[in-house]
Amino acid sequence: MRVDELRLSIHAISDPREISEIQAEMDSFITKNSENPFLLSVFIQKTMESNSRKGSTPIVLVLKIDGAIIGVVPILITKRLGIRLATFLFDFWFSPDFVYDAEYREICMQSSLTFIFDHLKCKFTTFDLPAKSPNLQVLERVCKTNCLYFDKKNEDYLNHRIISVDRPWTDFKKSKGKHFRQEFRRIEYNLDSVGKWRILRFENDVQEQEAFQNIIDVEKVSWKKNWRFQQHISADLQLLQLWEGSSLAIKTCLGFNRNVWFLELNDHIIAYSLVIQYGRTAYIAKTSYDDRYREFYPGIYVINASVRDLFNSESVKTIDFLTNLPFVKKWASGCELRVKSLLWKDYMPNFFKMIIRQPQTKLILNLIPESIKHLALS
């Protein structure tokens, strides 16, 4: 065993309150080793609180050498049909990844997997990482060294559509073609025909309560309302996590910004687009619209307004839609690829292998843990 391994310790945090106790140290490490704002401690803490209420067990592995953080791995432990499994704490649209000091990447990966399989007694894990992540090759290599089963695959739904902001908005708009420009002129014409409308923008914590109330008012009558009712979901917890986390990050994290664009028609807010900006990257984090105004395409229009303003701000180099849904291809032709990996150790019942690889019926799908349902549907 190498001397670095002897000095390495892992602190497993399961109480979200403990995150606030090491917030400054953790964020200092994360900002040096990741460009992902959703991995900041405020989002980790809010997501841990949410998942604790769902009955899962969120755990943040904090790896240290000589008292200094060299790795942070937020994971979620669930148990279904007597089998313990681990995934990243964050869903794939937030681009989760291992956060390691480059100097200790191999040791951190080895120690993390050993802890997950041996100490936490997980039978298998599913991790989805950016295809360009330096951790992916290390993960594969460590699995091979330790005789862990490793399988990886790119799935289209995991990918993120992005725009490289490398030209003025007028040039970008022109490059999208005549139909693109006509579509938005038609939306504007239809809005003009029913009254007065405008685009509003709220930045950071300016009129924060008003902005959040506008968002909630839209959500109450949005196209998502029926879906939430069918799923017995009273509120969009992810939206609350984003808002509360970003409100804290604005005050504590240099280079973090939040903007909300609203489409107002006849003094009534009918759509919004919530954007998180960190450094030179802007993330289209949440969008919704009042379903009663569906015929006016308010969601499409407010997204376009936010994209236009981000181009014109000259402070953004990349716009990440955090999704690969068909409608975002209207703006984004480029894609950030993500890779889904499955790891397991020792024996896994053939029943679970069948579920993961070839689900055939709704009955089988109902038995799949939520945390691996995307994997099973591939």
N, C-alpha and C positions, 0 to 999 in steps of 0.2 A: 504493500500500500504506500502511495506517495505521501510525502510529508504534508502536502496541501490538504489531502483527504483527512489526515489526522487532526488538522486544525479547523476543519469545516464543521459547522453546526447548523442544524435546521430547527427553526422555531415555527411550529404550526399554529397559526392564529385562527380560531374559530369564532371568537367574540368580536363583532364589528367595532365595539368600543375600543378595543386594543389598537386598532388601526390609527385612531386619532392620537394615540400616545407616541407613535413613531412617525407621524405624518411628515414632518419636515425632513427627517432622514430618508424616509422612503421616497418622497417626491424628488429629492435631490438625486438619488440614485436612478430613479425611473427616467427623469428628464435627460440625464446623461447617456442613457442606454436605450432609449426608445423615443420615437417621434409620434407615438400614439397617445392622444390626450385622454382617451377613454380608459387608459390603464393608470391614470393618476389616482392617488389614494382616496379622494372624495368619491369617485365613481366606484372604486372597489368597495368602500364602506357601504354606500347606498345599495349596491347590488347584493352584498352580503345580507343586509337587513331584509331585503325583499325575498331572497331565496330561503332565508331562515323561516319566514312565515309560511312558505310553501311546503315545509317539511323536509327539504333537502338540507345537506350539511355543507355550507361554504367553508373553505379552508384556504388560507393564504400561507404558502410556504415561503418563509424568509430565510435565505441562506446567508451565512456570515463566515468570514475568516478573520480571526483576531478582532472580533467585535464590529467589523465593517461589513455592510451589506454588499453581497456580490451576486445576489439573485432574488427575484420575486416571481412567484408562480401562483396566481389566483386560480383555484380549482373548485369544482363542485362534486360532492360525493352523493350518490343516490343508491338506493337499494330496491331492486325489483326481482320478484320471484326468487328471493334469497341470494341474489348475486349483487355484489358491490361493484360499482363502476365509477370511474372518474372522467370528467370532462373539464374543459376550461370553464371558469366562472361566467365569462361573457359569451353571448351568442355570436355567431360567425360574422354578423354584419358589423360588429365593433372591432373586427380584425384582432382577435386575441392572439397572444404569442407568449412564449417564455421570455422573461426579461433577465438577461444574464450579462455580467461583466465579460467582455470578449476574452480577457486573459484566462478566465476560469470557466469558460463555456462547457468544455468537455466534463470537467469534474462536477459542475452544477447539474448537468443533464443526468449523469450517472447517479448522483445522490438523490435527485428528485424522483427518478423512476424507482430506485430502490425503496425510497420512503413510501411512495404510492402503492407499490405492489406488496412490499414486505411489512411495513408498519401499519398502513391503512387497510391492508388486506383486500385490495381491489383485485378483481379477477381480470378485468380488461379496462382499457381506456380508449377514448376517441378524442383526438386533438385535430383541429383544423388550423393550419398555419398559412401565412402568405408564401407563395411558391418561391419568392426571392429571399425568404428569411434565412439567415445564416444558421438558424437552429435546426432546420429541416435535415440537412446532411448529417449534422451531429446526432440528431435523434435516431436516424437510420443506422448510423455507425454504432452507437451505443447499444441499440437493440440487437444488432448482429453479434457484438462482443459478448452480450449477456444472454444469448440464446432466447431472446424474446421474439415472438411472432410479430412481424411488421408488415403492414400492407398500406399502400397509399394510392390515392386516386384523386384526380381533379374532377369536380362536379360543377356543372355550369351555374347552379343556383348559389354556390359559394362565392363566385367571383364578384368583384366590385367594378362597376362602370366608372370611369374617370375621364375628366377633361384636362388636357394640358393647356394652361392659360399662357399661350406663347404668341398672341397677336391681339390687336384691338378688337373690341366687341363687334364693330361694324364689319371687320374682315371675317370674324368667326360666323356672324349671322349670314353673311354672303356665301360662305363656304357650305352652309347647310342647304342651300338651294331655294328656289322660288317658292316651292310648296310650304317650306318652313315659315317664310316671311308672310305668306298669304294667310296661313293658319292663325297667326297671332293678330294680324290685322282684322280678320273675321271675328275673332273673340272680342276685340275692342269695339268693333262696329255693333255687335250684339249687346254688349254692355251699355254702349251709348244709347241704344234704342229703349232701354228700360229705366234710365235714370243717371244720376251722377255717381261716378266711381273714382277711386284713387288707390294708389299703393302707399301704405304706411310702413315705416321701418323703425324698430325699437332696438337700440344698441346696448349691450351689456346690462347694467342694472338701472338704466334710465327708465322711469315709469314701469318698474319691474312688475308690480302687482297688477297694473292695468293690462300689461302685455300677457301675463299668465292667465288672467281672467278671460281675455279674448280667446286664448287658445282653448281653454276649458269650454267656453261657450260654443266654439266650433265643434269640438269633440262630442258634445252632447247631442248634436244633430248631424253628425258626420255619417258617411257611408259605412263606417266601422261599427255603428251603434248596434245594428241587428246581429252582427257577428259576435260582439261582446255579450249580448243578451243570450245567444245560443250557447256560448261557452261559459255562462254564469260568471262573467268577469265584470266587476262593478266599476273598475277604473283601469286606465292604462298605466300600470306600474312602471313600465319602461320610460314613459314620458315623464312621470314624476321623478324617477331617478336622474334622468337627463337634466331636468330643470333644476332640481335641488343641488345636484352635483356641480352643474355649471355655475350656479349662483355662488357657490363657495370657491370654485376654481378661478372665477373672475378676480376675486380678492387675493388669492394666495399664489397663483401661478403666472409668472411672467410670460407674455406672448399668447395668453388664452383670451379669446373673445367669443361673445355670443350675440347673434343678430336674429331678429324675427321680422319677416316680411308678412304684411297682411294685405289682403284685397278687401276693400270696403266698397259696398254698393248701397247707395241711398242710406248712408249712416249706419249700415249694418255690416259687421265683419263676416265674410263668407268663406274665407280660406286663409291658411297661413303656411309659412315655410320656416322651420327652425334650423338655423345653421350654426355650427360650431367651427370656429377658426382657431387653429393652433399653428403658430409659425407661418409658413407659406402655404398651408393646406387648409381648405375649407371643406367641411363635411355637411352634406344635406341630411340632417339627422332625423327630422320628422316633418311630415306634410299631411294636411287633411283639409277637407272642405265640407261645407254645408250641403248635404245631399239634395236639398230642395232646389239648389241652383246648379245641379249636375249638367244641364244642357248648355251652360255657359263655359264649361271646362275651367272652373276657377282654380283647381289644383294645378293644372298644367300652366295656367297663366302666372300664378304667384311664384312657381318654381322658376319660370323663365325670367321673371323680374329679379329674383335673387341671383340667378346666374349672370344676368346682365350687369348688375351692380358689382358683383364680385370681379368680373372682368374689368370694369371701369375703376375699381379701387386701386389697381396696380400694386396690391399687397399680397396677391394670391398667385401661386404658380400651378397649383393642382386643385381641382374640385372632385371630391370623392362622393358618389351617390350612396355608398354603403350597401348597394344592392345591385342585382343584375336583372331586375324586372323589365319586361319588354318596353314599358313606356319611357324609361330613361335613355333608350337608344336614340330618342329624338334629339338629344344634345350630345351624348357621349358615345363615341365609337370605340375608344380604347378600353382595355380591361386589365385590372390587376387580378392575376390568377391566385387562387387559394387551393391548398392541397389538404384533403381529408385523410387522416391516418388512423389506423386501428392497431392497437397493441394488445397482446395478451400473453400471459405466462402460464406454463404448465397446461393442464387439461381444461378444455372448454367443451361443455356438452354440445353434441351435434345439433341439438335443437336450437341453441343460440346462434350457431354458425348458419343454420338454415334461415333464421329470422333476419340476420344481418345481410346475407347475400341474396336470398331469393324469396322475399315475402310474397305470398300468393293470395291470401284472403284477408278480409276485414278482421276476422277473428284473430289472426296472427298479428296484424297491425295494432290491434287493441292491447296486445300483450307487450308491445315494444316499449321500453322506457322512453319517456319524452326526450331525454338527453341524447339518445342514439336514433331517434326516429328519422332524422334526415339521412343518417347512414343507411338505415334499413330500406329507405325508399329509393336508393340508388339502383 
